[in-house]
Amino acid sequence: MPSNVVELSFPASAHGSASVAAADRGDAGERSLDGDRQAQGRSMSLHVSKLRGISNQVRNQLKRHGVTYTHQLLEAAGRRQRRRELAARSGIEEATLLRLTCRADLARIKGVGAIFADMLELTGVDRVSSLARYDPGRLHEILHDLNATERFARRAPTQDEVADWITQARALPHLVDPDS
């Protein structure tokens, strides 16, 4: 596994006890994401520098506040109040934190790379919770039409890929608060 990727266990719901196995530590130790969440499912945590649109300045500010991986960003800024607190402490605009946190959230879906994530964002799907609400056939049609018009990718995602993303999204916890 690349050194900038951390393997994580995520809870299935907002209740129970979650644990994060940090594969890059090389041990079997675990860290709790939220003491009352139940562990289930697997996801990958990327280095925040891999998020599209992050500047070196923002990356360095996050690092100074203990955020170097996407799972840490989701924990530190997924909830509105925590995002406001991090913005106040770090000097990073809250809107920038929200945009990056949403990208970190979509990065939890296996098979959604940078180009497909851009396409999803353009259709209004900017986080796991919004992806979970879609009908697979309808979202596939939207993405196919978008790619046919704009030619973002060599090919649009297949219907099976889109269905898999939605299945994953429905199984993952919703870590980013909705906008208000």
C-alpha positions as protocol buffer text, in pm:
chain_id: "A"
residue {
  index: 1
  type: MET
  ca { x: 0 y: 0 z: 0 }
}
residue {
  index: 2
  type: PRO
  ca { x: 140 y: 348 z: -83 }
}
residue {
  index: 3
  type: SER
  ca { x: 276 y: 542 z: 213 }
}
residue {
  index: 4
  type: ASN
  ca { x: 25 y: 824 z: 163 }
}
residue {
  index: 5
  type: VAL
  ca { x: -275 y: 590 z: 210 }
}
residue {
  index: 6
  type: VAL
  ca { x: -415 y: 477 z: 544 }
}
residue {
  index: 7
  type: GLU
  ca { x: -660 y: 185 z: 560 }
}
residue {
  index: 8
  type: LEU
  ca { x: -961 y: 256 z: 781 }
}
residue {
  index: 9
  type: SER
  ca { x: -1264 y: 82 z: 925 }
}
residue {
  index: 10
  type: PHE
  ca { x: -1579 y: 293 z: 921 }
}
residue {
  index: 11
  type: PRO
  ca { x: -1907 y: 241 z: 1106 }
}
residue {
  index: 12
  type: ALA
  ca { x: -2227 y: 138 z: 932 }
}
residue {
  index: 13
  type: SER
  ca { x: -2445 y: 383 z: 1120 }
}
residue {
  index: 14
  type: ALA
  ca { x: -2428 y: 685 z: 1344 }
}
residue {
  index: 15
  type: HIS
  ca { x: -2448 y: 458 z: 1652 }
}
residue {
  index: 16
  type: GLY
  ca { x: -2201 y: 208 z: 1796 }
}
residue {
  index: 17
  type: SER
  ca { x: -1817 y: 214 z: 1831 }
}
residue {
  index: 18
  type: ALA
  ca { x: -1585 y: 283 z: 1535 }
}
residue {
  index: 19
  type: SER
  ca { x: -1221 y: 205 z: 1500 }
}
residue {
  index: 20
  type: VAL
  ca { x: -960 y: 310 z: 1254 }
}
residue {
  index: 21
  type: ALA
  ca { x: -679 y: 70 z: 1177 }
}
residue {
  index: 22
  type: ALA
  ca { x: -381 y: 272 z: 1064 }
}
residue {
  index: 23
  type: ALA
  ca { x: -212 y: 43 z: 815 }
}
residue {
  index: 24
  type: ASP
  ca { x: 79 y: 280 z: 769 }
}
residue {
  index: 25
  type: ARG
  ca { x: 178 y: 235 z: 1136 }
}
residue {
  index: 26
  type: GLY
  ca { x: 257 y: -129 z: 1074 }
}
residue {
  index: 27
  type: ASP
  ca { x: 83 y: -249 z: 1390 }
}
residue {
  index: 28
  type: ALA
  ca { x: -257 y: -384 z: 1487 }
}
residue {
  index: 29
  type: GLY
  ca { x: -341 y: -77 z: 1698 }
}
residue {
  index: 30
  type: GLU
  ca { x: -665 y: 111 z: 1645 }
}
residue {
  index: 31
  type: ARG
  ca { x: -781 y: 466 z: 1702 }
}
residue {
  index: 32
  type: SER
  ca { x: -1140 y: 556 z: 1779 }
}
residue {
  index: 33
  type: LEU
  ca { x: -1320 y: 793 z: 1541 }
}
residue {
  index: 34
  type: ASP
  ca { x: -1624 y: 824 z: 1765 }
}
residue {
  index: 35
  type: GLY
  ca { x: -1652 y: 621 z: 2085 }
}
residue {
  index: 36
  type: ASP
  ca { x: -2017 y: 532 z: 2028 }
}
residue {
  index: 37
  type: ARG
  ca { x: -2003 y: 402 z: 1670 }
}
residue {
  index: 38
  type: GLN
  ca { x: -1983 y: 41 z: 1556 }
}
residue {
  index: 39
  type: ALA
  ca { x: -1704 y: -67 z: 1318 }
}
residue {
  index: 40
  type: GLN
  ca { x: -1798 y: -199 z: 976 }
}
residue {
  index: 41
  type: GLY
  ca { x: -1686 y: -143 z: 619 }
}
residue {
  index: 42
  type: ARG
  ca { x: -1346 y: -46 z: 485 }
}
residue {
  index: 43
  type: SER
  ca { x: -1227 y: 273 z: 326 }
}
residue {
  index: 44
  type: MET
  ca { x: -902 y: 439 z: 235 }
}
residue {
  index: 45
  type: SER
  ca { x: -769 y: 761 z: 379 }
}
residue {
  index: 46
  type: LEU
  ca { x: -555 y: 972 z: 149 }
}
residue {
  index: 47
  type: HIS
  ca { x: -303 y: 1237 z: 233 }
}
residue {
  index: 48
  type: VAL
  ca { x: -484 y: 1573 z: 217 }
}
residue {
  index: 49
  type: SER
  ca { x: -235 y: 1690 z: -47 }
}
residue {
  index: 50
  type: LYS
  ca { x: -412 y: 1447 z: -286 }
}
residue {
  index: 51
  type: LEU
  ca { x: -739 y: 1644 z: -264 }
}
residue {
  index: 52
  type: ARG
  ca { x: -803 y: 1847 z: -577 }
}
residue {
  index: 53
  type: GLY
  ca { x: -787 y: 2220 z: -518 }
}
residue {
  index: 54
  type: ILE
  ca { x: -594 y: 2222 z: -192 }
}
residue {
  index: 55
  type: SER
  ca { x: -323 y: 2487 z: -181 }
}
residue {
  index: 56
  type: ASN
  ca { x: 11 y: 2440 z: -7 }
}
residue {
  index: 57
  type: GLN
  ca { x: -88 y: 2713 z: 237 }
}
residue {
  index: 58
  type: VAL
  ca { x: -410 y: 2536 z: 339 }
}
residue {
  index: 59
  type: ARG
  ca { x: -231 y: 2199 z: 354 }
}
residue {
  index: 60
  type: ASN
  ca { x: 31 y: 2348 z: 586 }
}
residue {
  index: 61
  type: GLN
  ca { x: -234 y: 2513 z: 804 }
}
residue {
  index: 62
  type: LEU
  ca { x: -417 y: 2181 z: 835 }
}
residue {
  index: 63
  type: LYS
  ca { x: -92 y: 2002 z: 919 }
}
residue {
  index: 64
  type: ARG
  ca { x: -22 y: 2255 z: 1197 }
}
residue {
  index: 65
  type: HIS
  ca { x: -359 y: 2156 z: 1344 }
}
residue {
  index: 66
  type: GLY
  ca { x: -296 y: 1781 z: 1326 }
}
residue {
  index: 67
  type: VAL
  ca { x: -477 y: 1712 z: 998 }
}
residue {
  index: 68
  type: THR
  ca { x: -268 y: 1533 z: 737 }
}
residue {
  index: 69
  type: TYR
  ca { x: -504 y: 1258 z: 615 }
}
residue {
  index: 70
  type: THR
  ca { x: -859 y: 1273 z: 484 }
}
residue {
  index: 71
  type: HIS
  ca { x: -1002 y: 1072 z: 776 }
}
residue {
  index: 72
  type: GLN
  ca { x: -858 y: 1335 z: 1010 }
}
residue {
  index: 73
  type: LEU
  ca { x: -1013 y: 1612 z: 801 }
}
residue {
  index: 74
  type: LEU
  ca { x: -1351 y: 1437 z: 813 }
}
residue {
  index: 75
  type: GLU
  ca { x: -1325 y: 1408 z: 1190 }
}
residue {
  index: 76
  type: ALA
  ca { x: -1203 y: 1766 z: 1237 }
}
residue {
  index: 77
  type: ALA
  ca { x: -1439 y: 1938 z: 991 }
}
residue {
  index: 78
  type: GLY
  ca { x: -1725 y: 1701 z: 904 }
}
residue {
  index: 79
  type: ARG
  ca { x: -1959 y: 1848 z: 1161 }
}
residue {
  index: 80
  type: ARG
  ca { x: -2059 y: 2212 z: 1119 }
}
residue {
  index: 81
  type: GLN
  ca { x: -1954 y: 2321 z: 1470 }
}
residue {
  index: 82
  type: ARG
  ca { x: -1615 y: 2148 z: 1448 }
}
residue {
  index: 83
  type: ARG
  ca { x: -1561 y: 2302 z: 1102 }
}
residue {
  index: 84
  type: ARG
  ca { x: -1630 y: 2650 z: 1245 }
}
residue {
  index: 85
  type: GLU
  ca { x: -1389 y: 2586 z: 1531 }
}
residue {
  index: 86
  type: LEU
  ca { x: -1115 y: 2462 z: 1295 }
}
residue {
  index: 87
  type: ALA
  ca { x: -1171 y: 2763 z: 1069 }
}
residue {
  index: 88
  type: ALA
  ca { x: -1134 y: 2999 z: 1365 }
}
residue {
  index: 89
  type: ARG
  ca { x: -820 y: 2823 z: 1495 }
}
residue {
  index: 90
  type: SER
  ca { x: -649 y: 2775 z: 1159 }
}
residue {
  index: 91
  type: GLY
  ca { x: -749 y: 3085 z: 965 }
}
residue {
  index: 92
  type: ILE
  ca { x: -881 y: 2868 z: 678 }
}
residue {
  index: 93
  type: GLU
  ca { x: -1211 y: 2993 z: 537 }
}
residue {
  index: 94
  type: GLU
  ca { x: -1504 y: 2777 z: 643 }
}
residue {
  index: 95
  type: ALA
  ca { x: -1620 y: 2745 z: 280 }
}
residue {
  index: 96
  type: THR
  ca { x: -1277 y: 2611 z: 183 }
}
residue {
  index: 97
  type: LEU
  ca { x: -1290 y: 2359 z: 467 }
}
residue {
  index: 98
  type: LEU
  ca { x: -1638 y: 2246 z: 360 }
}
residue {
  index: 99
  type: ARG
  ca { x: -1531 y: 2203 z: -4 }
}
residue {
  index: 100
  type: LEU
  ca { x: -1224 y: 1999 z: 93 }
}
residue {
  index: 101
  type: THR
  ca { x: -1417 y: 1796 z: 350 }
}
residue {
  index: 102
  type: CYS
  ca { x: -1680 y: 1707 z: 90 }
}
residue {
  index: 103
  type: ARG
  ca { x: -1404 y: 1594 z: -147 }
}
residue {
  index: 104
  type: ALA
  ca { x: -1252 y: 1385 z: 132 }
}
residue {
  index: 105
  type: ASP
  ca { x: -1595 y: 1234 z: 193 }
}
residue {
  index: 106
  type: LEU
  ca { x: -1640 y: 1133 z: -173 }
}
residue {
  index: 107
  type: ALA
  ca { x: -1287 y: 990 z: -171 }
}
residue {
  index: 108
  type: ARG
  ca { x: -1417 y: 719 z: 67 }
}
residue {
  index: 109
  type: ILE
  ca { x: -1610 y: 566 z: -225 }
}
residue {
  index: 110
  type: LYS
  ca { x: -1397 y: 307 z: -402 }
}
residue {
  index: 111
  type: GLY
  ca { x: -1394 y: 361 z: -778 }
}
residue {
  index: 112
  type: VAL
  ca { x: -1463 y: 735 z: -764 }
}
residue {
  index: 113
  type: GLY
  ca { x: -1141 y: 895 z: -884 }
}
residue {
  index: 114
  type: ALA
  ca { x: -1071 y: 1261 z: -948 }
}
residue {
  index: 115
  type: ILE
  ca { x: -1251 y: 1285 z: -1284 }
}
residue {
  index: 116
  type: PHE
  ca { x: -1565 y: 1099 z: -1176 }
}
residue {
  index: 117
  type: ALA
  ca { x: -1565 y: 1303 z: -852 }
}
residue {
  index: 118
  type: ASP
  ca { x: -1557 y: 1623 z: -1061 }
}
residue {
  index: 119
  type: MET
  ca { x: -1848 y: 1493 z: -1268 }
}
residue {
  index: 120
  type: LEU
  ca { x: -2042 y: 1405 z: -952 }
}
residue {
  index: 121
  type: GLU
  ca { x: -1978 y: 1751 z: -806 }
}
residue {
  index: 122
  type: LEU
  ca { x: -2108 y: 1914 z: -1125 }
}
residue {
  index: 123
  type: THR
  ca { x: -2433 y: 1718 z: -1087 }
}
residue {
  index: 124
  type: GLY
  ca { x: -2470 y: 1834 z: -725 }
}
residue {
  index: 125
  type: VAL
  ca { x: -2339 y: 1515 z: -565 }
}
residue {
  index: 126
  type: ASP
  ca { x: -2066 y: 1651 z: -341 }
}
residue {
  index: 127
  type: ARG
  ca { x: -2068 y: 1407 z: -48 }
}
residue {
  index: 128
  type: VAL
  ca { x: -2156 y: 1051 z: 51 }
}
residue {
  index: 129
  type: SER
  ca { x: -2498 y: 1143 z: 189 }
}
residue {
  index: 130
  type: SER
  ca { x: -2608 y: 1308 z: -138 }
}
residue {
  index: 131
  type: LEU
  ca { x: -2478 y: 1011 z: -340 }
}
residue {
  index: 132
  type: ALA
  ca { x: -2676 y: 770 z: -118 }
}
residue {
  index: 133
  type: ARG
  ca { x: -3005 y: 943 z: -207 }
}
residue {
  index: 134
  type: TYR
  ca { x: -2974 y: 888 z: -583 }
}
residue {
  index: 135
  type: ASP
  ca { x: -3140 y: 622 z: -794 }
}
residue {
  index: 136
  type: PRO
  ca { x: -2853 y: 438 z: -971 }
}
residue {
  index: 137
  type: GLY
  ca { x: -3021 y: 440 z: -1313 }
}
residue {
  index: 138
  type: ARG
  ca { x: -3101 y: 811 z: -1298 }
}
residue {
  index: 139
  type: LEU
  ca { x: -2752 y: 911 z: -1181 }
}
residue {
  index: 140
  type: HIS
  ca { x: -2594 y: 695 z: -1452 }
}
residue {
  index: 141
  type: GLU
  ca { x: -2808 y: 869 z: -1713 }
}
residue {
  index: 142
  type: ILE
  ca { x: -2709 y: 1213 z: -1581 }
}
residue {
  index: 143
  type: LEU
  ca { x: -2337 y: 1127 z: -1576 }
}
residue {
  index: 144
  type: HIS
  ca { x: -2354 y: 967 z: -1922 }
}
residue {
  index: 145
  type: ASP
  ca { x: -2523 y: 1278 z: -2066 }
}
residue {
  index: 146
  type: LEU
  ca { x: -2276 y: 1509 z: -1892 }
}
residue {
  index: 147
  type: ASN
  ca { x: -1978 y: 1317 z: -2028 }
}
residue {
  index: 148
  type: ALA
  ca { x: -2129 y: 1303 z: -2379 }
}
residue {
  index: 149
  type: THR
  ca { x: -2165 y: 1681 z: -2374 }
}
residue {
  index: 150
  type: GLU
  ca { x: -1849 y: 1787 z: -2191 }
}
residue {
  index: 151
  type: ARG
  ca { x: -1610 y: 1492 z: -2255 }
}
residue {
  index: 152
  type: PHE
  ca { x: -1462 y: 1491 z: -1905 }
}
residue {
  index: 153
  type: ALA
  ca { x: -1347 y: 1132 z: -1928 }
}
residue {
  index: 154
  type: ARG
  ca { x: -1263 y: 881 z: -2197 }
}
residue {
  index: 155
  type: ARG
  ca { x: -1582 y: 707 z: -2090 }
}
residue {
  index: 156
  type: ALA
  ca { x: -1870 y: 769 z: -1854 }
}
residue {
  index: 157
  type: PRO
  ca { x: -1901 y: 543 z: -1551 }
}
residue {
  index: 158
  type: THR
  ca { x: -2098 y: 227 z: -1621 }
}
residue {
  index: 159
  type: GLN
  ca { x: -2436 y: 164 z: -1466 }
}
residue {
  index: 160
  type: ASP
  ca { x: -2278 y: -111 z: -1252 }
}
residue {
  index: 161
  type: GLU
  ca { x: -2010 y: 130 z: -1128 }
}
residue {
  index: 162
  type: VAL
  ca { x: -2268 y: 393 z: -1036 }
}
residue {
  index: 163
  type: ALA
  ca { x: -2483 y: 131 z: -861 }
}
residue {
  index: 164
  type: ASP
  ca { x: -2176 y: 13 z: -665 }
}
residue {
  index: 165
  type: TRP
  ca { x: -2094 y: 370 z: -558 }
}
residue {
  index: 166
  type: ILE
  ca { x: -2449 y: 421 z: -434 }
}
residue {
  index: 167
  type: THR
  ca { x: -2443 y: 88 z: -249 }
}
residue {
  index: 168
  type: GLN
  ca { x: -2118 y: 193 z: -80 }
}
residue {
  index: 169
  type: ALA
  ca { x: -2261 y: 538 z: 2 }
}
residue {
  index: 170
  type: ARG
  ca { x: -2567 y: 384 z: 162 }
}
residue {
  index: 171
  type: ALA
  ca { x: -2348 y: 157 z: 377 }
}
residue {
  index: 172
  type: LEU
  ca { x: -2106 y: 429 z: 492 }
}
residue {
  index: 173
  type: PRO
  ca { x: -2176 y: 668 z: 778 }
}
residue {
  index: 174
  type: HIS
  ca { x: -2263 y: 1022 z: 680 }
}
residue {
  index: 175
  type: LEU
  ca { x: -1971 y: 1219 z: 821 }
}
residue {
  index: 176
  type: VAL
  ca { x: -2035 y: 1561 z: 664 }
}
residue {
  index: 177
  type: ASP
  ca { x: -2325 y: 1769 z: 790 }
}
residue {
  index: 178
  type: PRO
  ca { x: -2569 y: 1894 z: 527 }
}
residue {
  index: 179
  type: ASP
  ca { x: -2542 y: 2261 z: 429 }
}
residue {
  index: 180
  type: SER
  ca { x: -2766 y: 2506 z: 605 }
}
